[in-house]
Structure formats: C-alpha cells, structure tokens
Amino acid sequence: MRNYKKSVLFMTLFTLFSVQIYAQEWKEVSVPGRITHVQPMTGLVLWKDQARQLNSKYGQTIQLEFAYLLPNKVVKGCKQDGTIQYDWTSFEALLNDIASRKHQAVIRVRYENPDNDEVNASVKGSTAVPEYIKKRGDYHETFHKNGDGPTYYADWRNAELKRFTLQFYTDLAERYAHDRRLAFLETGFGHWSEYHIYGTEYKLGVNFPDMDFQTRFIQHLNKVLNGRIEWGISIDAASKDHSPVGNNAALMQAGFGLFDDSFMSSTHEIGSGDGYSEQKWQRIASNNRWKKDFAGGEIAYSSRNEQQNFLNPTGMYGHTWEDMAKKYHITFMLANNAPGSRYAQPARFMQASLATGYRFAIKKCESNGRATRVTITNKGVAPFYYDAWLTIGEKRSSVSLKNLSPGEERVVEIPDVPTSTKRLTIVSDRILPSQEIEFDGFTASNDPTGIESVEDSGGSEQGTAYTIDGKKITDPYYKGLIIKRGRKYMQR
C-alpha cells in the first residue's frame, strides 16, 4: 500500500512537472497583418486649406497637414506680474479642423512673413509679435523691401520680446504636451522661421536674434519640449555666420529635428549641384540626428515646376523621390503644389507617402500559452519618434517601439496571447483614435493554411497578383496575403 501511494505521488508530481514544462515551451504562431495605408505621422503633407479642399480625392494619401501658429493670434496681453494672457480658441479650432479629417498637425511658429497680409490686411509683411509688445515705447521694428517682399522685422533689442518668446514655448508645452492632434512643431527665426532673411543684411541683436539669445532659445526648448512634443529647426541653422548651433557641441546634442525648405532643389546635392543644402545637412545632422529626431521639410520652390515634377518616377535633377527620402531618412515632406499635376495623382501621391517614415514588420512571433514574444523590425527609412507598444487586448509590452531604426530588431513580450477576439496590435497615445499603426504580419513555419511567404512579388514568381477577395493589386508596395497563379503567398 505504501509503495502504491508513492507511485501515485510520483506520477502526480511528474504530470505537474510535465505540464509546467509544456506550458513554458515557446511555439511559433502566425500573426495576420499588412500595411494598407499611409502610417500616422508620416508622408507627404498639404496645407490645411488645401487638404480640406482636396480631402475627397487626396485625404487617404496623407496623414499630416501644415499650418502656422502666429503668437499675436493667441496672445491677448500680459499681466503686471509677467503672466501672459491667452485665448487659444482659434488654434483649438485649427487643430480640431485638421483632426476632423483624421489627420494630425505639423505646426510652425513664426514672427516674420514677407509680403503677407495675414496679420494686418493693410500692411504687408507685418510681424506676428503680440500687440502688447508692439505698443511698448522701447520696441522698434525695422523694415526692408527685400527680394522676398516687404518685411517688418521683430526688434531683438527688446528685453520683453526675448522674455515673452521663451515663456511662450513654456506655456505652449504645458498646454499641448502629449496632445494627439499635434504631431510635430517647427520653429526658428527670420523669414517663415527658416533661419534666414535673404535679401536683408543680418544685424544680430536687431533684426535677427544675437548668438547668446539663440543659444538660450535652443537650450530652453530642449528643456520644455523634449519628451513632450517633437520639435525641429531649419537646416539653415547650420550657417555659422548667424547661428551658434554648428559651432556649439552642447547645442548639437539638443533634441531638435530638422526641416529643409528647399528639398530636392537643383542645387541641393553635391553631386548634381553646388550642394548648398546637402552640406548643411552634413553639418547639422552629422551625429545621426535622425535616429532620435525627425527629418522633414518642404519640396523646393526655386523653379515653377519642382513641386509638380519631384514625383517623376525617373527622377528630378538626377534623383528620385524614393532615393532622397531614404538618403535623408525623411518622415514628412510638405508638397502642397503637387496634387493634380501629371506625376502627383492620388495613387502616386500615396505611394510617395508610403516611402517615408517607419514601416513595422513582425519577423517572428511565439507564445507559451501565457505570454507572447515578438521580434519586430522597421523596414522603413526612419523611426517612429513617440512611444508605441505592441498590445494584446488591454495589455501592452513593457518595451516601446520608439526610435527603432530601419533594419534594427527589437524583441518584446506581452503578458497575454492573441485570440480571435484579442488581436496583436500596435498602440500609441500620441496618434488620434481614428488612426492606426499597421504592420506586416508573420506566418509560422507550422501554419497549416498552406500560405507561403515571399519577400517580393517579382523575380521568379512573375504574374498578376490579387487580394484574397479577388481584387487586382497594382500597388508595388502592397504587403500581406496575395493570390498569384492559383497559390497563396504572404508577401513581405
């Protein structure tokens, strides 16, 4: 009897131990998924008014819209103790308008806008400096009728203008930190905040901030914006004659992104022009800045047809859009004058947007019955610059996908397993509820569905490809389940 009890106890313990071992065994599981649309916070960009007008035709080809934030439009005064008085109503309406189209905003703050009557309909080139500062007796703007048009310049001799400028970004950060409607913030000085005043003589400390204040400005924004709002300055800040950034190792470590207002111009590249812009990129982005901070900008306007021609599949000035987006790790690019032109019809516009930013792909997925382990990579040209998590149901991975560089892999675990009602997804608290971060899925080696995996639909597997519901696939970037020659493939 005693031996029988021992045998039963032994078998029970063996069974429990076997079950525990079996439960801890990791097995591959398939994860369906494919990228079907432009990813949040990436792509070509339209001005908000243009985006509204073209929404029915181009709304699915973009995720971002551009607009200015003029300080004088939201600042109503200043109290005796220095507290700035705001009315954010107009800016809130702007953000809500953009979000209503399921897009996010790229916002640029500026003071100077040559030949523009947005601030004052009767005075072209008026600055967007708040009215309470303009009324001060010690504030005196300068004027120049330069090549960009008549322009008034903020008075950088004025102490209150300097104080206000720093405080404005502090208040902006406090109010809009982690706001889903705001993707990226651009800032700077000079014409359109692009760090230049072409056609006008630089008078540092008068019509352009002196080196000391520029240094304080970058340091201040690095303090109040980092970790809250991704922000950037123009590549023209690399110009050593009127900017301290390129000569200051500490400033070069600040967390600012970059925008280029003349991207793909005829003189942009060293190999096909004088390399004016490329040299600035090399100087100010030499520390692989793109791995942590965005690269963006605007297609050049130096000739009438650049915005209309940059999407020519054969290239412009010897370079294709896809090659340039990859070379500079572009996340977004303003191309407002392109829609409707020969090379910027909606299908091509979407294709060009998909050539920017991140592109997540699952390389491996395993489960042990209690948790899921995923190896994920980025097949795009730039990282995702905010936190994002692989999620099953309500349970997130502890490791974020933020700053996962192209070609790199990251292994994450989620304390749950996917089911028919709990899919594996990617979530971020910085995108709109109407937006979705997609990924290319994974097919397990033991998947019984008979689906094969291919990297590219070309090569030895020539032929027309169709979706699972029989629609012909024309998008060369299409990823996911396809049917070709009567066989099913998971195209990666």
Buried (B, 14 or more C-beta within 10 A) or exposed (E): EEEEEEEEEEEEEEEEEEEEEEEEEEEBBBBBBBBBBBBBBBBBBBBBEBBBEBBEEBBBBBBBBBBBBBBBBBBEEBEEEEEBEBEBEEBEEBBEBBBEBBBBBBBBBBBBBBEBEEBBEEEBBBBBBBEBBBEEEEBEBBEBBBEBBBBBBBBBBBEBBBBBBBBBBBBBBEEBEEBBBBBBBBBBBBBBBBBBBEBBEEBBEBBBBBBEBBBBBBBBBBBBBBEBBBBBBBBBBBBEEBBBBBEBEEBBEBBBBBBBBBBBBBBBBEEBBEBBBBBBBEBBBEEEBBBBBBBBBBBBEEEEEBBBBBBBEEBBBEBBBBEBBBEBBBBBBBBBBBBEBEBBBBEBBBBBBBBBBBBBBBBBBBBBEEBBBBBBBBBBBBBBBBBBBBBBBEBBBEBBBBBBBBEEEBEBBBEBBBEEEBEBBBBBEBBBEEBBBBBBBBBBEEBEEEBBEBEEBEEEBEEEBEBEEEEEBEEEEBBBBBBBEEEBBBBB
